[in-house]
Amino acid sequence: MPRFTLPPKKKKSSKTPTTPVTPEDYLELGVELEGDGEKWRAGDAAKSARFFVKSVQNYDDGLAKFPTSFDLAYNKYV
């Protein structure tokens, strides 16, 4: 009976920061940071606030590079 080998698993490194390039990248990162802030809202208000501040800074950085992005502006102010 032939032996089959599975391909090696690709490791995802969530600790490696990725630099956003497109408006969609900035939006994705901002939404992720907001989600993390929501997760900590009940347990640690200070940590939650830090995530929300990072999210707004991310939207500001994205809007500086892509000033016509409606989605970034919408998420920043909502």
Secondary structure, DSSP 8 states (H G I E B T S, - for coil): -------------TTS-----SHHHHHHHHHHHHHHHHHHTTT-HHHHHHHHHHHHHHHHHHHHH-TT-HHHHHHHH-
